Amino acid sequence: MKGIRKAASLVLACTLFLGLTANASAAASNKVLNQVRNEYTSYEKKAVKAYEKYRDDTNKEYRAYRDKEQASFDTFGKQTSDDLAQLNQLLEADVAKLEAQFGANKEYSSKLRTYKSQINAKSLGSPMQNYAQSINPNSLGSLMSHYKSAINENSLASPMMKYRNAVNEHSLASPMSFYRQAVSANSLASPMSELRHQSSPTSLASVMQKYRQGKLTQKQALAEWNSILKRETKSIQTIGDKTKKDITTISTTTSNDILSQKSKTVNGILEQRQKTLQEISDTRKNYFGEGIPFSDLIPDLGEPQIMMKGKWIALPHQPVIQNNVVYVPVRAVFENVNPEMKLTKKGDVITISNPAVKVTINSKAATVGGKSVTLPAAPKLIKGNAMIPLQLVEESYNGTVRWDAALKTIFID
């Protein structure tokens, strides 16, 4: 009897010991499981937040650029439309004057008809119709229609559409969509979904499930989890970096393509206007002994600009006015002044050959052709671009340079 009670006591002791050991093991396991789960949720929250900030900032930049370009187009479109109306009014008055002077003379009847036809924007093939069509954004193949298409985010394969699609997280295969998928735990085979899977003790064949089932020791489980966490976070970082690089490339390409088209449109219209008015004036002189003068059209695109020898200069960064000082982008301006010039930048020092110019960012001291000059304001970086006071161009250019505040235009002749 004593033996039986002794054996029962031993069994009870063993049971209590094993129960305590099991409970201790379970407590340790839960601690590790919670640690891993917290690491995952903390990283997911951080990664998603970083993605959303980049997405929102990038979309804001896109919308600002799109709206700026649309405003520029609208301003120039209204200006050219008003110009056509003013020219029509001027020429109608001129016809009335000629009719009063020559209308009674039958020798001039044919000449008057021809002149009226040339100044009529609705007359097929007339000089004035050529100008009217060039500024019509709805005329197929016109200069203004090309400009309109380039900045239209809904125009198939336009530069603006490419930019819009790139920053759209829902656009198929866009850089932003790849980034969004990478940080989404619900996106199939994404790095984040892999982290969620491996951190879950209920997910089939996950690291944490194997640990919970005793197939991996704590040390093995944590080592494997840390390796996966490092691998997948690096993958997300790589995808994020590539997205940013791709979008920067696309936005730059878009800006360059639109600027190129804007230049073709603006200068093309100025050339067509000049040709149209010259033909009309020549016809008038040939028929009636005297031409007719017309004022120049200085394009208005809603921001400061440079006109060089009658041509609108396409600049990736337009002039900026700060504290009554006109700043211009150093490289772009001197490249237009002399396409063969060379520019080097070492730290804050910018050296230009032909013309020989040397300036330092944030310093008013400069040299032009070996001579020291003091600028009215120091060159500075504006949005990352090296900008110089207009006076430096005046000092180094063998010609005239002037700023017209009313027209917001720098004239270089």
ROROFI-492780 format. One line per field, with one value per residue (C-alpha): residue in three letters; x, z, y. Coordinates in Angstrom, 3 decimals, m for minus. Each point is the difference from the previous one (the first is absolute). Example, Ala and Ser with C-alpha at 12.3 -4.5 7.8 and 13.67 -1.06 7.14 Angstrom:
2
residuo	[ALA, SER];
c1	[12.300, 1.370];
c3	[7.800, m0.660];
c2	[m4.500, 3.440];
This chain:
413
residuo	[MET, LYS, GLY, ILE, ARG, LYS, ALA, ALA, SER, LEU, VAL, LEU, ALA, CYS, THR, LEU, PHE, LEU, GLY, LEU, THR, ALA, ASN, ALA, SER, ALA, ALA, ALA, SER, ASN, LYS, VAL, LEU, ASN, GLN, VAL, ARG, ASN, GLU, TYR, THR, SER, TYR, GLU, LYS, LYS, ALA, VAL, LYS, ALA, TYR, GLU, LYS, TYR, ARG, ASP, ASP, THR, ASN, LYS, GLU, TYR, ARG, ALA, TYR, ARG, ASP, LYS, GLU, GLN, ALA, SER, PHE, ASP, THR, PHE, GLY, LYS, GLN, THR, SER, ASP, ASP, LEU, ALA, GLN, LEU, ASN, GLN, LEU, LEU, GLU, ALA, ASP, VAL, ALA, LYS, LEU, GLU, ALA, GLN, PHE, GLY, ALA, ASN, LYS, GLU, TYR, SER, SER, LYS, LEU, ARG, THR, TYR, LYS, SER, GLN, ILE, ASN, ALA, LYS, SER, LEU, GLY, SER, PRO, MET, GLN, ASN, TYR, ALA, GLN, SER, ILE, ASN, PRO, ASN, SER, LEU, GLY, SER, LEU, MET, SER, HIS, TYR, LYS, SER, ALA, ILE, ASN, GLU, ASN, SER, LEU, ALA, SER, PRO, MET, MET, LYS, TYR, ARG, ASN, ALA, VAL, ASN, GLU, HIS, SER, LEU, ALA, SER, PRO, MET, SER, PHE, TYR, ARG, GLN, ALA, VAL, SER, ALA, ASN, SER, LEU, ALA, SER, PRO, MET, SER, GLU, LEU, ARG, HIS, GLN, SER, SER, PRO, THR, SER, LEU, ALA, SER, VAL, MET, GLN, LYS, TYR, ARG, GLN, GLY, LYS, LEU, THR, GLN, LYS, GLN, ALA, LEU, ALA, GLU, TRP, ASN, SER, ILE, LEU, LYS, ARG, GLU, THR, LYS, SER, ILE, GLN, THR, ILE, GLY, ASP, LYS, THR, LYS, LYS, ASP, ILE, THR, THR, ILE, SER, THR, THR, THR, SER, ASN, ASP, ILE, LEU, SER, GLN, LYS, SER, LYS, THR, VAL, ASN, GLY, ILE, LEU, GLU, GLN, ARG, GLN, LYS, THR, LEU, GLN, GLU, ILE, SER, ASP, THR, ARG, LYS, ASN, TYR, PHE, GLY, GLU, GLY, ILE, PRO, PHE, SER, ASP, LEU, ILE, PRO, ASP, LEU, GLY, GLU, PRO, GLN, ILE, MET, MET, LYS, GLY, LYS, TRP, ILE, ALA, LEU, PRO, HIS, GLN, PRO, VAL, ILE, GLN, ASN, ASN, VAL, VAL, TYR, VAL, PRO, VAL, ARG, ALA, VAL, PHE, GLU, ASN, VAL, ASN, PRO, GLU, MET, LYS, LEU, THR, LYS, LYS, GLY, ASP, VAL, ILE, THR, ILE, SER, ASN, PRO, ALA, VAL, LYS, VAL, THR, ILE, ASN, SER, LYS, ALA, ALA, THR, VAL, GLY, GLY, LYS, SER, VAL, THR, LEU, PRO, ALA, ALA, PRO, LYS, LEU, ILE, LYS, GLY, ASN, ALA, MET, ILE, PRO, LEU, GLN, LEU, VAL, GLU, GLU, SER, TYR, ASN, GLY, THR, VAL, ARG, TRP, ASP, ALA, ALA, LEU, LYS, THR, ILE, PHE, ILE, ASP];
c1	[0.000, 2.826, 1.634, m3.120, m0.310, 3.721, m0.404, m3.091, 1.872, 2.838, m2.370, m1.701, 3.353, 1.075, m3.298, 0.307, 3.611, m0.861, m2.968, 2.140, 2.624, m2.635, m1.475, 3.435, 0.696, m3.354, 0.676, 3.411, m1.539, m2.717, 2.582, 1.989, m3.115, m1.146, 3.454, 0.113, m3.561, 0.735, 3.123, m2.078, m2.895, 2.386, 1.936, m3.159, m1.403, 3.264, 0.389, m3.602, 0.237, 3.208, m1.633, m3.143, 2.014, 2.059, m3.130, m1.815, 3.021, 0.661, m3.615, m0.037, 3.109, m1.599, m3.221, 1.918, 2.049, m3.065, m1.947, 2.959, 0.389, m3.733, m0.020, 2.955, m1.819, m3.227, 1.821, 1.781, m3.164, m1.982, 2.798, 0.172, m3.793, m0.154, 2.835, m1.913, m3.085, 2.046, 1.668, m3.375, m1.282, 3.056, m0.163, m3.736, 0.595, 2.794, m2.272, m2.615, 2.702, 1.186, m3.539, m0.629, 3.208, m0.089, m3.487, m1.252, 2.891, m0.803, 3.727, 0.206, m3.108, 1.891, 2.827, m2.426, m1.655, 3.368, 1.067, m3.289, 0.492, 3.529, m1.063, m3.041, 0.648, m2.775, 1.409, 1.589, 3.790, 0.157, 2.850, m2.426, m1.570, 3.462, 0.531, m3.504, 0.453, 3.411, m1.482, m3.149, 0.334, m2.853, 1.451, 1.449, 3.775, 0.313, 2.836, m2.371, m1.698, 3.362, 0.615, m3.501, 0.493, 3.396, m1.405, m3.262, 0.109, m2.819, 1.655, 1.261, 3.784, 0.463, 2.883, m2.485, m1.884, 3.257, 0.779, m3.518, 0.070, 3.417, m1.199, m3.370, 0.037, m2.929, 1.530, 1.006, 3.741, 0.773, 2.981, m2.372, m2.095, 3.097, 0.859, m3.576, m0.044, 3.337, m1.285, m3.416, m0.459, m2.966, 1.897, 0.854, 3.698, 0.958, 2.823, m2.489, m2.324, 2.992, 0.823, m3.589, m0.047, 3.273, m0.884, m3.352, m0.141, m3.179, 1.342, 0.801, 3.704, 1.024, 3.034, m2.175, m2.310, 2.978, 1.252, m3.359, m0.187, 3.461, 1.595, 2.409, 1.747, m0.343, 3.499, m0.644, m3.343, 1.341, 3.022, m2.181, m2.486, 2.734, 1.451, m3.408, m0.682, 3.347, m0.552, m3.540, 0.612, 2.945, m2.262, m2.558, 2.760, 1.323, m3.449, m0.608, 3.326, m0.652, m3.474, 1.404, 2.723, m2.443, m2.488, 2.752, 1.151, m3.536, m0.779, 3.241, m0.687, m3.549, 1.228, 2.606, m2.484, m2.618, 2.596, 1.197, m3.544, m0.727, 3.060, m1.041, m3.507, 0.896, 2.813, m1.921, m2.966, 2.250, 1.606, m3.378, m1.349, 3.016, m0.315, m3.747, 0.312, 2.983, m1.975, m2.952, 2.209, 1.869, m3.257, m1.321, 3.207, m0.035, m3.659, m0.387, 3.541, 0.437, 0.279, m1.548, 1.927, m0.833, 1.146, 1.980, m1.620, 1.916, m1.273, m1.607, 0.128, m0.736, 3.546, 3.292, 1.778, 2.877, m0.256, 3.265, 0.185, m3.764, m0.110, m1.632, 2.644, m1.039, 1.412, m0.470, m0.034, m1.463, 1.411, m0.903, m0.533, 0.996, 0.391, m0.119, 2.913, m0.481, 1.705, 0.583, 1.162, 3.725, 0.565, m3.071, 0.559, 3.683, m0.657, m2.371, 2.445, 2.744, m0.848, 3.730, 0.553, 1.226, m1.123, 1.671, m1.102, 2.247, m1.785, m1.570, 2.309, m1.363, 2.406, m1.116, 2.192, m0.916, m1.120, 2.529, m2.049, 0.630, m2.516, m0.517, m3.337, m0.959, 2.770, m0.409, 3.603, 0.459, 2.413, m0.902, 2.714, 2.610, m1.413, m1.566, m3.619, m2.368, m3.484, m3.160, m0.854, 1.777, m0.674, m2.093, m1.565, m3.737, m1.742, 3.369, 0.808, 2.949, m1.461, 1.951, m1.029, m0.818, 2.773, 2.575, m1.420, 0.103, 3.653, 1.094, m2.172, 1.120, m3.450, m3.017, m1.772, m3.044, m2.805, m3.557, m1.963, m3.352, 0.489, 1.884, 2.528, 3.785, 1.022, 3.412, 1.037];
c3	[0.000, 0.900, m3.324, m1.911, 1.774, m0.636, m3.696, m0.238, 1.632, m2.482, m2.950, 1.342, 0.493, m3.514, m1.390, 1.824, m1.158, m3.623, 0.167, 1.381, m2.693, m2.734, 1.298, 0.149, m3.585, m1.165, 1.710, m1.669, m3.370, 0.258, 0.836, m3.146, m2.140, 1.254, m0.522, m3.631, m0.619, 1.444, m2.150, m3.080, 0.800, 0.968, m3.262, m2.092, 1.512, m0.593, m3.596, m0.971, 1.539, m1.944, m3.214, 0.519, 0.679, m3.138, m2.035, 1.282, m0.443, m3.498, m1.077, 1.396, m2.049, m3.094, 0.407, 0.598, m3.168, m2.045, 1.161, m0.644, m3.552, m0.639, 1.272, m2.268, m3.000, 0.836, 0.370, m3.323, m1.684, 1.131, m1.047, m3.544, m0.309, 1.083, m2.398, m2.924, 0.908, 0.203, m3.343, m1.618, 1.389, m1.217, m3.486, m0.337, 0.765, m2.561, m2.675, 0.714, m0.423, m3.315, m1.333, 0.784, m1.813, m2.982, m0.102, m2.733, m2.284, m1.959, m0.451, 3.695, 0.354, m0.623, 2.297, 2.770, m0.357, 0.189, 3.019, 1.779, m0.675, 1.432, 3.263, 0.380, 2.537, m1.629, m3.506, m0.974, m0.120, 0.843, 2.125, 2.779, m0.042, 0.392, 3.145, 1.311, m0.454, 1.672, 3.223, m0.051, 2.592, m1.668, m3.495, m0.828, m0.222, 0.939, 2.136, 2.855, m0.218, 0.499, 3.075, 1.284, m0.440, 1.719, 3.245, m0.083, 2.555, m1.869, m3.403, m0.987, 0.392, 0.773, 2.286, 2.659, m0.129, 0.488, 3.068, 1.391, m0.470, 1.624, 3.273, m0.040, 2.402, m1.850, m3.465, m1.299, 0.268, 1.041, 2.284, 2.764, m0.291, 0.526, 3.149, 1.289, m0.577, 1.751, 3.265, m0.193, 2.223, m2.164, m3.278, m1.184, 0.326, 1.127, 2.514, 2.599, m0.484, 0.511, 3.277, 1.186, m0.919, 1.724, 3.169, 0.456, 2.202, m1.786, m3.535, m1.611, 0.032, 1.306, 2.223, 2.996, m0.565, m0.093, 3.194, 1.714, m1.063, 1.393, m3.386, 0.573, 3.167, 1.168, m1.202, m3.404, m0.396, 0.858, m2.240, m2.920, 0.644, 0.200, m3.258, m1.722, 1.508, m1.259, m3.468, m0.493, 1.451, m2.359, m2.857, 0.900, 0.260, m3.422, m1.586, 1.662, m1.226, m3.528, 0.027, 1.016, m2.626, m2.744, 0.873, 0.109, m3.444, m1.394, 1.495, m1.429, m3.410, 0.092, 0.878, m2.781, m2.589, 0.882, 0.040, m3.429, m1.373, 1.644, m1.724, m3.387, 0.454, 1.303, m2.469, m2.827, 0.617, 0.213, m3.316, m1.642, 1.274, m1.390, m3.334, m0.194, 0.769, m2.327, m2.881, 0.686, 0.256, m3.193, m1.892, 1.223, m1.032, m3.424, m0.626, 1.731, 0.242, 3.749, 2.497, 3.430, 3.300, 2.733, 3.584, 1.227, 2.083, 3.185, 1.171, 3.417, 1.712, 3.471, 1.382, m0.439, m3.234, m2.351, m3.595, m1.910, m3.408, m0.415, 1.055, 3.131, 1.967, 1.451, 3.517, 2.398, 2.788, m0.700, 1.383, 3.594, 1.545, 3.666, 1.865, m3.320, m1.349, m3.176, 0.216, m3.013, m0.223, m0.622, m2.197, m2.213, m0.663, m0.866, m2.178, m2.045, m0.095, m1.210, m0.668, 0.060, 3.515, 2.740, 3.612, 2.965, 3.614, 2.936, 3.270, m0.090, m2.723, m3.557, m2.875, m3.562, m3.072, m2.975, 1.425, 2.824, 3.189, 3.530, 2.825, 3.445, 1.495, 2.795, m0.945, m1.823, m1.218, m3.563, m2.903, m3.634, m2.634, 2.778, 1.527, 3.458, 0.272, 2.911, m0.629, 1.407, 1.654, 0.560, m2.222, 1.845, m0.185, m0.616, 0.203, m0.563, m3.116, m0.266, m0.767, m0.706, m0.047, m3.491, 0.318, m0.419, m3.444, m0.855, 1.109, m2.066, m3.132, m2.993, m0.748, 1.697, 2.943, 1.592, 2.343, m0.769, 3.242, m1.682, m2.452, 2.545, m2.755, m0.340, m3.464, m1.248, m3.368];
c2	[0.000, 2.339, m0.860, 0.948, 3.354, 0.683, m0.751, 2.221, 2.856, m0.421, 0.063, 3.149, 1.713, m0.848, 1.251, 3.322, 0.352, m0.698, 2.379, 2.780, m0.656, 0.044, 3.232, 1.614, m1.150, 1.393, 3.319, 0.295, m0.936, 2.658, 2.624, m0.778, m0.194, 3.393, 1.491, m1.120, 1.092, 3.440, 0.336, m0.758, 2.349, 2.798, m0.308, m0.299, 3.184, 1.846, m1.225, 0.762, 3.457, 0.733, m1.210, 2.057, 3.152, m0.488, m0.761, 3.087, 2.292, m1.289, 0.360, 3.533, 0.851, m1.497, 1.967, 3.237, m0.569, m0.970, 3.051, 2.324, m1.265, 0.244, 3.578, 0.820, m1.475, 1.835, 3.331, m0.340, m1.278, 3.027, 2.339, m1.388, m0.041, 3.643, 0.814, m1.511, 2.018, 3.221, m0.704, m0.639, 3.271, 1.903, m1.521, 0.558, 3.658, 0.021, m1.491, 2.648, 2.633, m1.502, m0.314, 3.630, 0.907, m2.417, m1.492, 2.299, m0.959, m3.183, m0.696, m0.756, m2.190, m3.249, 1.060, 0.831, m3.419, m1.719, 2.030, m0.721, m3.689, 0.025, 1.610, m2.244, m2.793, m2.063, 0.267, m3.320, 0.168, 3.685, 1.357, 0.886, m3.451, m1.523, 2.037, m0.704, m3.738, m0.017, 1.436, m2.136, m2.805, m1.886, 0.092, m3.425, 0.075, 3.673, 1.309, 0.775, m3.401, m1.734, 2.130, m0.762, m3.740, 0.004, 1.417, m1.970, m2.823, m1.749, 0.176, m3.456, m0.392, 3.702, 1.012, 1.114, m3.298, m1.916, 2.093, m0.403, m3.762, m0.282, 1.543, m1.783, m2.951, m1.576, 0.297, m3.433, m0.660, 3.579, 0.696, 1.115, m3.165, m2.166, 1.926, m0.265, m3.756, m0.416, 1.506, m1.641, m3.063, m1.004, 0.060, m3.513, m0.868, 3.493, 0.496, 1.245, m2.958, m2.290, 1.744, m0.286, m3.688, m0.854, 1.930, m1.740, m3.141, m1.088, 0.383, m3.349, m0.900, 3.398, 0.465, 0.844, m2.941, m2.361, 1.587, m0.347, m3.638, m0.670, m0.644, 2.884, 1.086, 3.580, 0.767, m1.568, 1.759, 3.443, m0.440, m1.039, 2.821, 2.643, m1.261, 0.241, 3.420, 1.291, m1.464, 1.287, 3.458, 0.333, m1.082, 2.673, 2.609, m1.019, 0.218, 3.370, 1.369, m1.251, 1.540, 3.374, m0.182, m1.028, 2.724, 2.627, m1.144, 0.091, 3.415, 1.406, m1.515, 1.361, 3.483, m0.086, m1.302, 2.606, 2.769, m1.099, 0.005, 3.348, 1.457, m1.411, 1.379, 3.458, 0.657, m1.636, 2.291, 3.068, m0.973, m0.661, 3.318, 1.839, m1.788, 0.686, 3.691, 0.418, m1.537, 2.275, 3.081, m0.920, m0.492, 3.331, 1.747, m1.662, 0.890, 3.319, 1.381, m0.297, m2.891, m0.145, m0.133, m2.513, m0.156, m3.005, m2.696, m0.741, m3.384, m0.174, m3.379, 1.268, 0.042, 1.870, m0.894, 0.776, 1.175, m0.198, 1.675, m0.352, m3.636, m1.397, m1.893, m3.338, m0.198, m2.932, 2.605, 3.409, 3.270, 0.843, 3.421, 0.323, 3.290, 1.899, m2.056, m2.038, m3.386, m2.241, m3.630, 0.221, m3.045, 0.370, 3.708, m0.256, m3.047, 2.154, 2.890, m2.349, m3.685, m0.833, 1.300, m2.343, 0.142, m1.645, 0.047, m0.813, 0.415, 3.450, 1.328, 0.114, 0.623, 0.707, 0.149, 2.180, 2.346, m0.179, 0.234, m1.166, 0.279, m1.460, m0.928, 2.447, 2.452, 3.335, m0.118, m1.266, 0.223, 0.672, m0.200, 0.072, 3.197, 0.124, 1.116, 0.377, m1.334, 1.637, m3.279, m3.287, m3.010, m2.532, m3.425, 0.219, m3.372, m1.620, 2.034, 2.404, 3.433, 3.200, 3.675, 1.281, 2.603, m2.756, m0.771, 3.715, 0.197, m2.983, 0.240, 2.024, 1.355, 1.515, m1.581, 1.596, m0.960, 1.153, m0.281, 0.661, m2.863, m2.133, m0.558, 0.159, 1.167, m1.077, 1.444];
